[in-house]
Amino acid sequence: MILRDAEPQWLTGIFLTVAMPVTFQVLEYLLHWFRGTPHLRIATIVSLVVSAVSALFNWYAMRRGTLLVGGEGGSFGGDLSRLPRLLLGFLAVLPRKIARKLKSYSSKPENWNHVW
């Protein structure tokens, strides 16, 4: 099974943003704890957030046919040229979802607030 096509998408998203980063962060935390790294808690939290966002972006890009290898993948140069547009699209996902939700909510007559 290819992870980019896994269903349901929400469960795949949770797996990529929570389960995988937490697993690797625990291993990383143990290594740094053993070595006595200063400010370990803050460093671990920042690293976990960066890992989760990175995993989500990679999943987003792969679902759009970029950053793939083998027969499904394109050229590295082609992938690089698509990255700026993919990054903008990725950053716009949440604002678009919020705007759609607000638009659908405000277009229903029972949700209109009339002040007379």
C-alpha positions in Angstrom: 0.0 0.0 0.0 1.2 3.5 -0.9 1.0 5.9 2.0 0.0 8.9 -0.2 -3.2 7.0 -1.2 -4.0 5.6 2.2 -7.6 6.0 3.4 -9.1 7.5 5.5 -7.1 10.6 5.0 -7.8 11.9 8.5 -6.2 8.8 10.0 -3.2 9.0 7.7 -2.8 12.6 8.7 -2.8 11.7 12.4 -0.4 8.9 11.8 2.0 11.2 9.9 1.8 14.1 12.3 1.5 12.3 15.6 2.5 8.6 15.6 5.7 8.8 13.4 7.1 12.0 14.9 6.4 11.0 18.4 8.2 7.6 17.9 11.3 9.2 16.5 11.2 12.1 19.0 11.2 9.6 21.9 14.3 8.0 20.5 15.9 11.4 19.9 14.9 12.5 23.4 16.5 9.4 25.0 19.7 10.0 23.1 19.9 13.7 24.1 18.9 12.9 27.7 21.7 10.3 27.9 24.2 12.8 26.5 23.0 15.6 28.8 21.7 18.1 26.3 20.7 21.5 27.9 17.2 22.9 27.4 16.1 19.4 26.3 12.3 20.0 26.9 12.1 23.1 24.6 14.3 21.6 22.0 12.2 18.4 21.9 8.9 20.4 21.6 10.3 22.5 18.7 11.7 19.5 17.0 8.4 17.6 17.3 6.4 20.6 15.8 8.9 20.9 12.9 8.8 17.1 12.3 4.9 17.1 12.2 4.7 20.1 9.8 7.4 18.5 7.6 5.6 15.2 7.4 2.3 17.0 6.5 4.0 19.0 3.8 5.6 15.8 2.3 2.3 14.0 2.3 0.6 17.0 0.7 3.3 17.1 -2.0 3.2 13.4 -2.6 -0.6 13.4 -3.0 0.0 15.9 -5.8 2.6 13.7 -7.6 5.7 15.5 -6.3 8.6 14.1 -4.3 7.9 10.5 -5.5 10.5 8.0 -6.7 10.3 5.1 -9.1 7.8 4.9 -11.9 5.3 7.3 -10.4 7.9 10.0 -9.7 9.0 12.8 -12.1 12.4 14.3 -12.5 14.1 16.0 -9.5 14.3 19.2 -11.4 10.6 19.1 -12.1 9.9 18.5 -8.5 12.1 21.4 -7.4 10.3 23.7 -9.9 6.9 22.7 -8.4 8.0 23.3 -4.7 7.2 27.0 -4.5 3.7 26.6 -5.7 3.2 23.5 -3.5 4.4 25.4 -0.5 2.0 28.3 -1.2 -0.8 25.8 -1.6 0.1 24.0 1.6 0.1 27.2 3.5 -3.3 28.1 2.1 -5.0 24.9 3.0 -6.2 25.9 6.5 -7.3 29.4 5.5 -9.3 28.0 2.5 -11.0 25.4 4.7 -12.0 28.1 7.2 -13.2 30.4 4.4 -15.3 27.6 2.9 -16.8 26.8 6.3 -17.6 30.5 7.0 -19.1 30.9 3.5 -21.3 27.8 3.9 -22.4 28.9 7.3 -23.2 32.4 6.3 -25.1 31.4 3.1 -27.8 29.5 5.1 -30.8 31.7 5.8 -31.2 30.3 9.3 -27.7 31.5 10.2 -28.3 35.1 9.2 -28.4 37.5 12.1 -30.8 40.3 11.3 -30.7 43.4 13.4 -33.8 45.5 12.9 
